Amino acid sequence: MSATIKFDTKKIEKDLNKIIQKKNKEIALKNEVESRSGTMKILTDTEKELLKIIINKVDNGYTCTITHKDLPEYISAQLGDMLSVLKYSKYVARFDQYLGGCFITLTPEGMNYFKKEAEYMKNNNTPNINIGTLYANGSNLNFGNAYDSNFSIDNSYSEIEKMIEEQGGEDKVQLQQILLEVKEYVENIIILKTIPKNKGLFTRIGNHVQKHQWFYQSIINLLGTTIIKVMNGN
């Protein structure tokens, strides 16, 4: 399931849709990992191949750097999504992608995955699984019902207010007024279950793209999270 948000301000529309697509993908990948039953998250053959490459590149401790040249093309094309699966499975602690590749930190569970998998299969008499190679078509990825209610906007307002105090400068009062308008707008979205047009508000938000990028991005993230919650029926 995907959503297209229509606003008069094209940049805000574009950024909101990017956030929604990103959250859709994150939720889909988390749900797919959580659907793997058992006390151990068994990887697909493709995911195992990537994990083997990572383990073989680790020189010291749990970290390594891989480039796209280290990977088969079908893994390189979906590297970010596959690393997210490894992270949600708790085999990767963190990863930071850059243009040519990725810096990765494994967990102890990730380093010892293949030994533990052999023991798990033996003790549970469980056949190996392979749900196929994961391919993402652009930024759209779906695994059934991709929505959950684990988003919270409760802390967002206070975080934005704190940033306004610290970074708002001479625009502090104006940014505070915009945030109050956004609060009201968000409440209307949640209550009415619709996304009302407010060209004036979005124009005022858009005016701060250059000077206060942090404010613009925070508001866009807040709106994206709200829309996801409403789409989930919350």
Residue pairs with C-beta under 8 A, 6 or more apart in sequence:
1 24
1 142
1 146
1 147
1 231
2 20
2 21
2 24
2 140
2 142
3 17
3 20
3 227
3 231
4 17
5 13
5 16
5 17
5 20
5 195
5 227
6 13
7 13
7 16
7 197
7 199
7 202
8 197
8 199
8 202
9 199
9 202
9 203
9 205
9 206
11 206
11 209
12 202
12 205
12 206
12 220
15 220
16 220
16 223
16 224
16 227
18 139
19 220
19 221
19 224
19 225
20 224
20 227
20 228
21 139
21 140
22 139
23 151
23 224
23 225
23 228
24 140
24 141
24 142
24 146
25 81
25 136
25 139
25 140
25 141
26 84
27 146
27 147
27 148
28 141
28 142
28 143
28 146
29 81
29 84
29 85
29 88
29 141
29 143
30 88
31 143
31 144
31 145
31 146
31 148
32 85
32 143
33 41
33 85
33 88
33 89
34 88
36 42
36 89
36 129
38 120
38 124
38 126
39 120
40 116
40 117
40 120
41 89
41 90
41 91
42 117
42 120
42 126
42 128
42 129
43 51
43 85
43 86
43 89
43 91
43 113
43 117
44 129
44 130
44 131
44 132
44 133
44 134
45 130
46 74
46 75
46 82
46 132
46 133
46 134
47 82
47 85
47 86
48 113
48 114
49 72
49 75
50 71
50 75
50 79
50 82
50 83
50 86
51 86
51 91
51 110
51 113
51 114
52 114
53 66
53 70
53 71
53 75
54 64
54 66
54 92
54 104
54 106
54 110
55 106
55 110
55 111
57 64
57 65
57 66
57 70
58 64
58 106
58 111
62 93
62 105
62 106
62 107
62 108
62 110
62 111
63 103
63 104
63 105
63 106
64 103
64 104
64 106
65 101
65 102
65 103
65 104
66 101
66 102
66 104
67 100
67 101
68 76
68 79
68 100
68 101
69 101
70 101
71 79
74 133
75 82
77 135
78 133
78 134
78 135
78 136
79 97
79 102
80 97
81 134
81 136
81 141
82 134
83 92
83 95
83 97
83 102
83 104
85 134
86 92
86 110
87 93
87 94
87 95
90 107
90 109
90 110
91 106
91 107
91 109
91 110
91 113
92 104
92 105
92 106
92 107
92 110
93 105
93 106
93 107
93 110
94 104
94 105
95 102
95 103
95 104
95 105
96 102
96 103
109 116
120 126
121 127
121 128
147 228
147 231
147 232
148 232
149 229
149 232
149 234
151 225
151 228
151 229
153 186
153 222
153 225
153 226
153 229
156 218
156 221
156 222
156 225
157 179
157 183
157 222
159 218
160 179
160 215
160 218
160 219
160 222
161 176
161 179
163 214
163 215
163 218
164 172
164 175
164 176
164 179
164 215
165 172
167 212
167 214
167 215
168 175
168 176
168 212
168 215
171 208
171 211
171 212
175 208
175 212
175 215
178 201
178 204
178 205
178 208
178 219
179 219
181 198
181 201
181 204
182 201
182 205
182 219
182 222
182 223
185 196
185 198
185 201
185 223
186 222
186 223
186 226
188 196
189 195
189 196
189 226
189 227
189 230
190 226
190 229
190 230
190 234
193 230
195 227
205 216
205 219
205 220
206 216
208 215
208 216
209 216
